[in-house]
Amino acid sequence: MTEELQRGVLKTWKDDRGFGFIQPDNGDKDIFVHISALKGMARRPVRGDVLFYQVGRDAGGKFKAVNARIEGVELMATSAKISKKWLWIAFAALGLVSAAVAAYAFWVNQAA
């Protein structure tokens, strides 16, 4: 909706459910924030944190915080995740190579 960064204080936070409400500095109504809006933060938010965020809308048209970050909290270094598909391919390749080496060793021992 808007590219402009808003600032507010986290008024409530339900850590077990991963959401809370921000009290915007500009006096607007409280805005919903979900943990998914805080991707990459080094820690989870706590009540009283200052948040910077953009405003978006959910599927029902209600306003929500998006692209949020906690003031003074670093972003975690992104780790390169290997998908399960590539792990299975690597294990299968390792199995095939192992079988080929075992077959070759067997063949060499039979020929001698």
C-alpha distances in whole Angstrom, upper triangle without the diagonal:
4,7,9,11,12,16,18,21,21,23,24,24,26,27,28,25,23,20,20,18,17,19,16,18,17,19,16,16,17,14,15,15,17,19,17,15,18,19,22,23,27,27,25,24,26,26,26,24,21,18,15,12,8,6,5,7,11,13,14,11,12,9,10,10,10,12,14,17,21,22,25,25,26,24,27,28,27,30,31,31,33,33,35,36,37,39,41,42,43,45,47,48,49,51,52,54,55,57,58,60,62,63,64,66,67,69,70,72,73,75,76
4,5,8,10,13,16,19,20,22,23,24,26,27,29,26,24,21,21,19,17,18,15,16,15,17,15,16,17,14,16,16,18,20,18,15,17,19,21,22,25,26,25,23,25,25,24,22,19,16,13,10,6,6,7,10,14,16,17,14,14,11,11,11,10,11,13,16,19,20,23,23,24,23,26,27,26,30,31,31,34,34,37,38,38,40,42,43,44,46,48,49,50,52,54,54,56,58,59,60,62,64,65,67,68,70,71,73,74,75,77
4,6,9,13,16,19,20,23,24,24,27,27,30,27,24,22,22,20,18,19,16,17,16,19,17,19,19,16,17,16,18,20,18,14,16,17,19,20,24,24,24,22,25,25,24,21,19,15,12,9,6,8,9,13,16,19,20,17,17,14,13,12,10,10,12,14,17,18,21,21,21,20,23,24,24,27,28,29,32,32,35,36,37,39,41,42,42,45,47,47,48,51,52,53,55,57,57,59,61,62,63,65,67,68,69,71,73,73,75
4,6,10,13,17,18,21,23,24,26,27,30,28,24,22,21,19,16,17,13,14,13,16,15,17,17,15,17,16,19,20,19,15,17,18,20,20,23,24,23,21,24,23,22,20,16,13,10,8,6,8,11,14,18,21,22,19,18,14,14,12,11,11,12,14,16,16,19,20,21,20,24,25,25,29,30,31,34,35,38,39,39,41,44,44,45,47,49,50,51,53,55,55,57,59,60,61,63,65,66,67,69,70,71,73,75,76,77
4,7,10,14,15,18,20,21,24,24,27,25,22,20,18,16,13,14,11,11,12,15,14,16,15,14,15,14,17,18,17,13,14,16,18,17,20,21,20,18,20,20,18,16,13,10,6,5,5,8,11,15,18,21,22,20,18,14,13,10,10,9,9,10,12,12,16,17,18,17,21,23,23,27,29,30,33,34,37,38,38,40,43,43,44,46,48,49,50,52,54,54,56,58,59,60,62,64,64,66,68,69,70,72,74,75,76
4,7,10,12,15,17,18,21,22,25,24,21,18,16,14,10,11,7,8,8,11,11,13,12,11,13,13,16,17,17,14,14,17,19,18,21,20,19,17,18,17,16,14,11,8,6,5,6,8,11,15,17,21,22,19,17,13,12,9,10,11,9,11,12,12,16,17,18,19,22,25,25,29,31,32,35,35,38,40,40,42,44,45,46,48,50,51,52,54,56,56,58,60,61,62,64,66,67,68,70,71,72,74,76,77,78
4,7,10,12,15,16,20,21,24,23,20,17,15,13,9,9,6,6,8,11,11,13,12,11,13,13,16,17,18,14,14,17,19,17,19,19,18,15,16,15,12,11,7,6,5,7,9,11,14,17,19,23,24,21,19,15,13,10,12,12,10,10,10,9,13,15,17,18,21,24,25,29,31,32,36,36,39,41,41,42,45,46,46,48,51,51,52,54,56,57,58,60,62,62,64,66,67,68,70,72,73,74,76,78,79
4,7,9,12,13,17,18,22,21,18,15,12,10,6,5,4,5,8,9,10,11,9,9,11,11,15,16,17,14,14,18,19,17,19,18,16,13,13,11,9,8,6,5,7,8,11,12,15,17,19,23,23,21,18,14,13,10,13,14,11,11,10,10,14,15,18,19,22,25,26,30,32,33,36,37,39,42,42,43,45,47,47,49,51,52,53,55,57,58,59,61,62,63,65,67,68,69,71,73,73,75,77,78,79
4,6,9,11,15,16,19,19,16,14,11,9,5,5,7,7,11,11,12,12,10,10,12,11,14,15,17,15,14,18,19,16,18,16,14,11,10,8,6,6,5,6,9,11,14,15,17,19,21,24,24,23,19,16,14,12,15,15,12,11,10,10,13,14,18,19,22,25,26,30,32,33,36,37,39,42,42,43,45,47,47,48,51,52,52,54,57,57,58,61,62,63,64,66,68,68,70,72,73,74,76,78,79
4,6,7,11,12,16,15,13,10,7,6,4,6,9,11,14,13,14,13,9,9,10,9,11,12,15,13,12,16,18,15,17,14,12,8,7,5,5,5,6,7,10,11,14,15,17,19,19,23,23,22,18,16,13,11,14,15,11,11,9,11,14,14,17,18,21,24,25,28,31,31,34,35,37,39,40,40,43,45,45,46,49,50,50,52,54,55,56,58,60,61,62,64,65,66,68,70,71,72,74,76,77
4,7,11,13,16,15,14,11,7,6,5,6,9,11,14,13,13,12,8,10,10,11,13,14,18,16,16,19,21,18,20,17,14,11,9,6,6,8,10,10,14,14,17,17,19,20,20,23,23,22,18,16,14,13,16,18,15,15,13,15,17,18,21,22,24,28,29,31,34,34,37,37,39,42,43,43,45,48,48,49,51,53,53,55,57,58,58,61,63,63,64,67,68,69,70,73,74,75,77,78,80
4,7,10,12,12,11,8,5,5,7,9,12,15,18,16,16,14,10,10,10,10,12,13,16,15,15,19,21,18,20,16,13,10,8,6,8,10,12,12,15,16,18,18,19,20,19,22,22,22,18,16,14,14,17,18,15,16,14,16,19,18,22,22,24,27,28,30,33,32,36,36,37,40,41,41,43,46,46,47,49,51,51,52,55,56,56,59,61,61,62,65,66,67,68,70,72,72,74,76,77
4,6,9,9,8,6,4,7,9,12,15,17,20,19,18,16,12,12,10,9,9,10,13,13,13,16,18,16,17,14,10,8,6,6,9,10,13,12,16,16,18,18,19,20,19,22,22,22,18,17,14,14,16,17,14,15,13,16,18,17,20,20,21,25,25,27,30,29,32,32,34,37,38,37,40,42,42,43,45,47,47,49,51,52,53,55,57,58,58,61,63,63,64,67,68,69,71,73,74
4,6,5,6,6,6,9,12,15,18,21,23,22,21,19,15,14,12,11,10,10,14,15,14,17,19,17,18,15,11,10,9,9,13,13,16,16,19,18,21,20,21,21,19,21,21,22,19,18,16,16,17,19,17,17,16,19,21,19,22,21,22,25,26,27,30,29,31,31,32,35,36,36,38,41,41,41,44,46,46,47,50,51,51,53,55,56,57,59,61,61,63,65,66,67,69,71,72
4,5,5,7,8,12,14,17,20,23,25,25,24,22,18,17,14,12,10,9,12,14,13,15,16,15,15,12,8,8,8,10,13,13,16,16,19,19,21,21,22,22,20,23,23,24,21,20,17,16,18,18,16,16,15,18,20,17,19,19,19,23,23,24,27,25,28,28,29,32,34,33,35,38,38,38,41,43,43,44,47,48,48,50,52,53,53,56,58,58,59,62,63,63,65,68,69
4,6,8,11,14,17,20,23,26,28,28,26,24,20,19,16,14,12,11,14,16,15,17,18,17,18,14,11,12,12,13,17,17,20,19,22,22,24,24,23,23,21,23,23,25,22,22,19,19,20,21,19,19,19,22,23,21,22,22,21,24,24,25,27,26,28,28,28,31,33,32,34,37,37,37,39,42,42,43,45,47,47,48,51,52,52,54,56,57,58,60,62,62,64,66,67
4,6,9,12,16,19,21,25,27,26,24,21,18,16,13,11,9,9,12,14,14,16,18,17,18,16,12,12,13,14,18,17,20,19,21,20,21,21,20,20,17,19,19,21,19,19,16,16,17,19,17,18,18,22,24,21,23,22,22,25,24,25,27,25,28,27,28,31,32,32,34,36,37,37,39,42,42,43,45,47,47,49,51,52,53,55,57,57,59,61,62,63,65,67,68
4,7,11,13,17,19,22,24,24,22,20,17,14,11,9,6,5,8,10,10,12,14,14,15,12,9,9,11,12,16,15,17,15,17,16,18,18,18,18,16,18,19,20,18,17,14,13,14,15,14,15,15,18,20,18,19,18,18,21,21,22,25,23,26,25,27,29,31,31,33,35,36,36,38,40,41,42,45,46,46,48,50,51,52,54,56,56,58,60,61,62,64,66,67
4,7,10,14,16,19,21,20,19,16,13,11,7,6,4,6,9,10,10,13,16,15,17,14,10,9,11,11,14,13,15,13,15,14,16,15,15,15,14,16,17,18,15,14,11,11,12,14,12,14,14,17,20,18,20,19,20,23,23,25,27,26,29,28,29,32,34,34,36,38,39,39,42,43,44,45,48,49,49,51,53,54,55,57,59,60,61,63,65,66,67,69,71
4,7,10,13,16,18,17,16,13,10,8,6,5,7,8,12,11,12,15,18,16,18,15,12,9,9,9,11,11,13,12,14,13,15,15,15,16,15,18,18,18,14,13,10,10,13,15,12,14,13,16,19,18,20,20,22,25,25,27,30,29,32,31,33,36,37,37,39,41,42,43,45,47,47,49,51,52,53,55,57,58,59,61,63,63,65,67,68,69,71,73,74
4,7,9,13,15,13,12,10,6,5,5,6,9,11,14,12,13,17,19,17,20,17,14,11,11,9,11,11,12,11,13,12,14,13,14,14,14,18,17,17,13,11,9,9,12,15,12,14,14,16,19,19,21,21,23,27,27,29,32,31,34,34,36,38,40,40,42,44,45,46,48,50,50,52,54,55,56,58,60,61,62,64,65,66,68,70,71,72,74,76,77
4,6,9,11,11,10,9,5,5,6,7,10,12,15,12,13,17,19,17,19,17,14,11,11,9,9,9,9,8,10,10,12,11,14,15,16,19,19,18,14,11,9,8,12,14,11,12,12,13,17,17,20,20,23,26,26,29,32,32,35,35,37,39,41,41,43,45,46,47,49,51,51,53,55,56,57,59,61,62,63,65,66,67,69,71,72,73,75,77,78
4,7,9,8,8,7,5,7,9,11,14,16,18,16,16,20,22,20,22,20,18,14,13,11,10,11,10,10,11,12,13,13,16,17,18,22,21,19,16,13,12,11,15,16,14,15,14,15,18,19,22,23,26,29,30,33,35,35,39,39,41,43,44,45,47,49,49,51,53,54,55,57,59,60,61,63,65,65,67,69,70,71,73,75,76,77,79,81,82
4,5,6,6,7,6,7,11,12,15,17,19,16,16,20,22,20,23,21,19,16,16,14,12,12,10,9,10,10,11,11,14,16,18,22,21,19,16,12,12,10,14,15,13,14,14,14,18,19,22,22,25,29,29,33,35,35,39,39,41,43,44,45,47,49,50,51,53,54,55,57,59,60,61,63,65,66,67,69,70,71,73,75,76,77,79,81,82
4,5,8,10,10,11,14,15,19,20,22,19,19,22,24,22,24,23,21,18,17,15,13,13,10,10,10,12,13,13,17,19,22,25,25,22,19,16,15,14,16,17,15,15,15,14,17,19,22,23,27,30,31,34,37,37,41,41,44,46,47,47,50,51,52,53,56,57,57,59,62,62,63,66,67,68,69,71,72,73,75,77,78,79,82,83,84
4,6,9,10,12,15,17,20,22,24,20,21,24,26,24,27,26,24,21,21,19,16,16,13,13,12,13,13,13,16,18,21,25,24,21,18,15,15,14,17,18,16,18,18,17,20,22,25,26,29,32,33,36,39,39,43,43,46,48,48,49,52,53,54,55,58,58,59,61,63,64,65,67,69,70,71,73,74,75,77,79,80,82,84,85,86
4,7,8,11,15,17,20,23,24,21,22,26,28,26,28,27,25,21,21,18,16,17,15,15,15,15,15,14,17,19,21,24,23,21,18,15,15,15,18,20,18,20,19,19,23,24,27,28,31,34,35,38,40,41,44,44,47,49,50,51,53,54,55,57,59,60,61,63,65,66,67,69,70,71,73,75,76,77,79,81,82,83,85,86,88
4,7,8,12,15,18,21,22,19,21,24,27,25,28,27,24,21,21,18,17,18,16,15,15,14,14,12,14,15,18,21,20,17,14,11,12,13,16,19,17,19,19,20,24,25,27,28,31,34,34,37,39,39,43,42,45,47,48,49,51,52,53,55,57,58,59,61,63,64,65,67,69,69,71,73,74,75,77,79,80,81,83,85,86
4,6,10,13,16,19,21,18,20,24,26,25,28,26,23,20,20,17,17,17,16,15,16,15,14,12,14,14,16,19,17,15,12,10,11,12,16,19,17,19,20,21,24,25,28,28,31,34,34,37,39,39,42,41,43,45,47,48,50,51,52,54,56,57,58,60,62,63,64,66,67,68,70,72,73,74,76,78,79,80,82,84,85
4,7,10,13,16,18,16,17,21,23,22,24,22,19,16,16,14,14,14,14,13,14,13,13,12,13,14,15,18,17,15,12,9,9,10,14,17,15,17,17,18,22,22,25,25,28,31,31,34,36,36,39,38,40,43,44,45,47,49,49,51,53,54,55,57,59,60,61,63,65,65,67,69,70,71,73,75,76,77,79,81,82
4,7,10,13,15,12,14,18,21,19,22,21,18,15,16,14,14,14,13,11,12,10,11,9,10,10,12,15,14,13,9,7,6,7,10,13,12,14,15,17,21,21,23,23,25,28,28,31,33,32,35,35,37,39,40,41,43,45,46,47,49,51,52,53,55,56,57,59,61,62,63,65,67,68,70,71,73,74,76,77,79
4,7,10,12,10,12,16,19,18,21,19,16,13,14,13,15,14,14,12,13,11,11,10,10,10,10,13,13,12,9,7,5,6,9,13,11,14,15,18,21,20,22,21,23,26,26,29,30,30,33,32,34,36,38,38,40,42,43,44,46,48,49,50,52,53,54,56,58,59,60,62,64,65,66,68,70,71,73,74,76
4,7,8,7,9,12,15,14,17,15,12,10,12,12,14,12,13,10,11,9,10,10,10,11,11,14,15,14,11,9,6,5,7,10,8,11,12,15,18,17,19,18,20,23,22,25,27,26,29,29,31,33,34,35,37,39,40,41,43,45,45,47,49,50,51,53,55,56,57,59,61,62,63,65,66,68,69,71,72
4,5,6,8,10,13,13,16,14,11,10,13,14,16,14,15,12,13,11,13,12,12,12,11,14,15,15,13,12,8,8,8,10,9,12,13,16,19,17,18,17,18,21,20,22,24,23,26,26,27,30,31,32,34,36,36,37,40,41,42,43,46,47,48,50,52,53,54,56,57,58,60,62,63,64,66,68,69
4,5,5,7,10,10,12,11,8,8,11,13,15,13,15,12,14,12,14,15,14,15,14,17,18,19,17,15,11,10,10,10,9,10,11,15,17,15,16,14,15,18,17,19,21,20,23,23,25,28,29,29,31,33,34,35,37,39,39,41,43,44,45,47,49,50,51,53,54,55,57,59,60,61,63,65,66
4,5,6,9,10,13,13,11,12,15,17,19,16,17,14,14,12,13,14,13,14,13,15,17,18,16,15,11,10,8,9,9,11,13,17,19,16,16,14,14,17,15,17,19,18,21,21,23,25,26,27,29,31,31,33,35,36,37,39,41,42,43,45,47,48,49,51,52,53,55,57,58,59,61,63,64
4,6,9,10,13,13,11,11,14,16,17,14,14,11,11,8,10,11,10,12,12,15,17,17,15,13,9,7,5,5,5,8,11,14,16,14,15,13,15,17,16,19,20,20,23,23,26,28,29,29,32,33,34,36,38,39,40,42,44,45,46,48,49,50,52,54,55,56,58,60,61,62,64,65,67
4,6,6,10,9,8,8,12,14,15,12,12,9,10,9,11,13,14,16,16,19,21,20,18,16,12,9,8,7,5,6,8,11,13,11,11,10,11,14,14,17,19,19,22,23,25,28,28,29,31,33,33,35,37,38,39,41,43,44,45,47,49,49,51,53,54,55,57,59,60,61,63,64,66
4,6,9,10,10,11,15,18,19,16,16,13,13,12,13,15,16,18,17,20,22,22,21,19,15,12,10,8,8,8,10,14,15,12,11,8,9,11,10,13,15,15,19,19,22,24,25,25,28,29,30,31,34,35,35,37,39,40,41,43,45,46,47,49,50,51,53,55,56,57,59,61,62
4,6,9,10,12,16,19,19,16,16,14,14,14,16,18,19,21,21,23,26,26,24,22,18,15,13,10,10,9,10,13,13,10,9,5,5,8,8,10,13,14,18,19,22,24,24,24,27,29,28,30,33,33,34,36,38,39,40,42,44,44,46,48,49,50,52,54,54,56,58,59,60
4,5,7,9,12,15,16,13,13,11,12,13,16,18,19,22,22,25,27,26,24,22,18,15,13,11,9,7,7,10,10,7,6,5,6,9,10,13,16,17,21,22,25,27,27,27,30,32,31,33,36,37,37,39,41,42,42,45,46,47,48,51,52,52,54,56,57,58,61,62,63
4,7,10,12,16,17,14,15,14,15,16,19,22,23,25,25,28,30,30,28,25,22,18,17,15,13,10,9,11,10,6,6,5,5,9,11,13,16,17,21,23,25,28,28,27,30,32,31,33,36,36,36,38,41,41,41,44,46,46,47,50,51,51,53,55,56,57,59,61,62
4,6,9,13,14,11,13,13,15,16,20,22,23,25,24,27,29,29,26,24,20,18,17,15,13,10,9,11,11,7,8,9,9,12,14,16,19,20,23,24,26,30,30,29,32,34,33,34,37,38,38,40,43,43,43,46,48,48,49,52,53,53,55,57,58,59,61,63,64
4,7,10,12,10,13,12,14,15,18,20,21,22,22,24,26,26,23,21,18,15,15,14,12,10,9,12,13,10,11,11,12,15,16,18,21,21,24,25,27,30,30,30,33,35,35,35,38,40,39,41,44,45,45,47,49,49,51,53,55,55,57,59,60,61,63,65,66
4,7,9,7,9,9,12,13,16,18,19,21,21,24,25,25,22,19,16,14,14,14,11,9,7,10,11,9,12,13,14,18,19,21,24,24,28,28,30,33,34,33,36,38,38,39,42,43,43,45,48,48,48,51,53,53,54,57,58,59,60,63,63,64,67,68,69
4,6,6,9,10,14,16,19,20,22,23,23,26,27,26,23,21,18,16,17,17,14,12,10,12,13,12,15,16,17,21,22,25,28,28,31,32,33,36,37,37,39,42,41,42,45,46,46,48,51,51,51,54,56,56,57,60,61,61,63,65,66,67,69,71,72
4,6,9,11,14,16,19,20,22,23,23,26,26,26,22,20,17,16,18,18,15,14,11,13,14,14,18,19,21,24,26,28,31,31,34,35,37,40,40,40,43,45,45,45,48,50,50,51,54,55,55,57,59,60,61,63,65,65,67,69,70,71,73,75,76
4,6,9,13,15,18,19,22,24,24,28,28,27,23,21,18,16,18,19,15,13,10,11,13,13,17,19,21,25,26,29,32,33,36,37,39,42,42,42,45,47,47,48,50,52,52,54,56,57,57,60,61,62,63,65,67,67,69,71,72,73,75,77,78
4,6,10,12,16,18,20,22,23,26,27,26,23,20,17,14,16,15,12,10,7,7,9,10,13,15,18,21,23,26,29,30,33,34,36,39,39,39,42,44,44,45,48,49,49,51,53,54,54,57,59,59,60,63,64,64,66,68,69,70,72,74,75
4,7,10,14,15,18,21,22,26,26,25,22,19,16,13,15,14,10,9,6,5,9,10,13,15,18,22,23,26,29,30,34,35,37,40,40,40,43,45,45,46,49,50,50,52,54,55,55,58,60,60,61,64,65,65,68,70,70,71,74,75,76
4,6,10,12,15,18,19,23,24,22,19,16,13,10,11,10,7,6,5,6,9,10,13,14,17,20,21,24,27,28,31,32,35,37,37,38,41,42,42,44,46,47,48,50,52,52,53,56,57,58,59,62,63,64,66,67,68,70,72,73,74
4,7,10,13,16,18,22,23,21,19,15,13,9,9,8,6,5,6,7,11,11,13,14,17,20,20,24,26,27,31,32,35,37,37,38,41,42,42,44,46,47,48,50,52,52,53,56,57,58,59,62,63,63,66,67,68,70,72,73,74
4,7,9,13,15,18,20,18,16,12,9,6,6,6,4,6,9,10,14,14,15,15,18,20,20,24,26,26,30,30,33,35,35,37,39,40,41,43,45,46,47,49,51,51,52,55,56,57,59,61,62,63,65,66,67,69,71,72,73
4,7,10,13,16,18,15,14,10,8,6,5,6,7,10,13,14,17,17,18,17,20,22,22,25,27,27,31,31,33,35,36,37,39,41,41,43,45,46,47,49,51,52,53,55,56,57,59,61,62,63,65,67,68,70,71,73,74
4,7,10,14,14,12,10,7,6,5,6,8,9,13,15,17,20,20,21,20,23,25,25,28,29,29,32,32,35,36,37,39,41,42,43,45,46,47,49,51,52,53,55,57,58,59,61,63,64,65,67,68,70,71,73,74,76
4,7,10,11,9,8,6,5,6,6,9,11,15,18,20,23,22,23,22,24,26,25,28,29,28,31,30,33,34,35,37,39,40,41,43,44,46,47,49,50,52,53,55,56,58,59,61,62,64,65,67,68,70,71,73,74
4,7,8,5,5,4,6,8,9,12,14,18,20,23,26,25,26,24,26,28,27,29,30,30,32,31,33,34,36,37,39,40,42,43,45,46,48,49,51,52,54,55,57,58,60,61,63,64,66,67,69,70,72,73,75
4,5,5,5,6,7,9,10,13,15,19,21,24,27,26,27,25,26,28,26,29,29,28,31,29,31,32,34,35,37,38,40,41,43,44,46,47,49,50,52,53,55,56,58,59,61,62,64,65,67,68,70,71,73
4,6,8,10,10,13,13,17,18,22,25,28,31,29,30,28,29,31,28,30,31,29,31,29,31,32,34,35,36,38,40,41,42,44,46,47,48,50,51,53,54,56,57,58,60,62,63,64,66,68,69,71,73
4,6,9,11,14,15,19,20,24,26,29,32,31,32,30,31,33,32,33,34,33,35,33,34,35,37,39,40,41,43,45,46,47,49,50,52,54,55,56,58,60,61,62,64,65,66,68,70,71,72,74,76
4,7,9,13,14,17,19,22,25,27,31,30,31,29,31,33,31,34,34,33,36,34,36,37,39,40,42,43,45,46,47,49,51,52,53,55,57,58,59,61,62,64,65,67,68,70,71,73,74,76,78
4,7,10,12,16,17,20,22,25,28,27,29,28,29,32,31,33,34,33,36,34,36,37,39,41,42,44,45,47,48,50,51,52,54,56,57,58,60,62,63,64,66,68,69,70,72,73,75,76,78
4,7,10,13,14,17,19,21,25,24,26,25,27,29,28,31,33,32,35,34,36,37,39,40,42,43,45,46,48,49,51,52,54,55,57,58,60,61,63,64,66,67,69,70,72,73,75,76,78
4,6,10,10,14,16,18,22,21,22,21,23,26,25,28,29,29,32,31,33,35,36,37,39,41,42,43,45,47,48,49,51,52,54,55,57,58,60,61,63,64,66,67,69,70,72,73,75
4,7,7,10,12,15,18,17,19,18,20,23,22,25,27,27,30,29,32,34,35,36,38,40,40,42,44,45,46,48,50,51,52,54,56,57,58,60,61,63,64,66,67,69,70,72,73
4,5,9,12,15,18,17,17,16,18,20,19,22,24,24,27,26,29,31,32,33,35,36,37,39,41,42,43,45,47,48,49,51,53,54,55,57,58,60,61,63,64,66,67,69,70
4,7,10,13,16,14,14,13,15,17,16,19,21,21,25,25,28,30,30,31,34,35,35,37,40,40,41,44,45,46,47,50,51,52,53,55,56,58,60,61,62,64,66,67,68
4,7,10,13,12,12,11,14,17,17,20,22,23,26,27,29,31,32,33,35,37,37,39,41,42,43,45,47,48,49,51,52,53,55,57,58,59,61,63,64,65,67,68,70
4,6,9,8,9,9,12,15,15,19,21,22,26,27,30,32,32,33,36,37,37,39,41,42,42,45,47,47,48,51,52,53,54,57,57,58,60,62,63,64,67,68,69
4,6,6,8,9,12,16,17,20,23,24,28,29,32,34,34,35,38,39,39,40,43,44,44,46,49,49,50,52,54,54,56,58,59,60,62,64,64,66,68,69,70
4,6,8,11,14,17,19,22,25,27,31,32,35,37,37,37,40,42,41,43,46,46,46,49,51,51,52,55,56,56,58,61,61,62,64,66,66,68,70,72,72
4,7,10,13,16,18,21,25,26,30,32,35,37,37,37,40,41,41,42,45,46,45,48,50,50,51,54,55,55,57,59,60,60,63,65,65,66,69,70,71
4,7,9,12,15,18,21,23,27,28,31,34,33,33,36,38,37,39,42,42,42,44,47,47,47,50,52,52,53,56,57,57,59,61,62,63,65,67,67
4,6,9,12,15,18,20,24,26,29,31,30,31,34,35,34,36,39,39,39,42,44,44,44,47,49,49,50,53,54,54,56,58,59,60,62,64,64
4,6,8,12,15,17,21,22,25,28,27,27,31,32,31,33,36,36,36,39,41,41,42,45,46,46,48,50,51,51,54,56,56,57,60,61,62
4,6,9,12,14,18,20,22,25,24,24,28,29,28,30,33,33,33,35,38,37,38,41,42,42,44,47,47,48,50,52,53,54,56,58,58
4,6,10,12,16,18,21,23,22,22,26,27,25,27,30,30,30,33,35,35,36,39,40,40,42,44,45,45,48,49,50,51,54,55,56
4,7,9,12,15,18,20,19,19,23,24,23,25,28,28,28,31,33,32,34,36,37,38,40,42,43,43,46,47,48,49,52,53,54
4,6,9,12,15,17,16,16,20,20,19,21,24,24,24,27,29,29,30,33,34,34,36,38,39,40,42,44,44,46,48,49,50
4,6,10,13,14,13,13,17,17,16,19,21,21,22,24,26,26,27,30,31,31,34,36,36,37,40,41,42,43,46,47,48
4,6,9,11,10,11,14,15,15,17,19,20,20,23,24,25,26,28,30,30,32,34,35,36,38,40,41,42,44,46,47
4,7,8,7,7,11,11,11,13,15,16,17,19,21,21,23,25,26,27,29,31,32,33,35,36,37,39,41,42,44
4,5,6,7,9,10,11,13,15,16,17,19,20,22,23,25,26,27,29,31,32,33,35,37,38,39,41,43,44
4,5,5,6,9,10,11,12,14,15,16,18,20,21,22,24,26,27,29,30,32,33,34,36,37,39,41,42
4,5,5,6,9,10,11,12,14,15,17,18,20,21,23,24,26,27,29,30,32,33,35,36,37,39,41
4,5,5,6,9,10,10,12,14,15,16,18,20,21,22,24,26,27,28,30,31,33,35,36,37,39
4,5,5,6,9,10,11,12,14,15,16,18,20,21,22,24,26,27,28,30,32,33,35,36,38
4,5,5,6,9,10,10,12,14,15,16,18,20,21,22,24,26,27,28,30,32,33,34,36
4,6,5,6,9,10,11,12,14,15,16,18,20,21,22,24,26,27,29,30,31,33,35
4,5,5,6,9,10,11,12,14,15,16,18,20,21,22,24,26,27,29,30,32,33
4,5,5,6,9,10,10,12,14,15,16,18,20,21,22,24,26,27,28,30,32
4,5,5,6,9,10,11,12,14,15,16,18,20,21,22,24,26,27,29,31
4,5,5,6,9,10,11,12,14,15,16,18,20,21,22,24,26,27,29
4,5,5,6,9,10,11,12,14,15,16,18,20,21,23,24,26,27
4,6,5,6,9,10,10,12,14,15,16,18,20,21,22,24,26
4,5,5,6,9,10,10,12,14,15,16,18,20,21,22,25
4,5,5,6,9,10,10,12,14,15,16,18,20,21,23
4,5,5,6,9,10,11,12,14,15,17,18,20,21
4,5,5,6,9,10,10,12,14,15,16,18,20
4,5,5,6,9,10,10,12,14,15,16,18
4,5,5,6,9,10,10,12,14,15,17
4,5,5,6,9,10,11,12,14,16
4,5,5,6,9,10,11,12,14
4,5,5,6,9,10,11,12
4,5,5,6,9,10,11
4,6,5,6,9,10
4,5,5,6,9
4,6,5,6
4,6,5
4,6
4
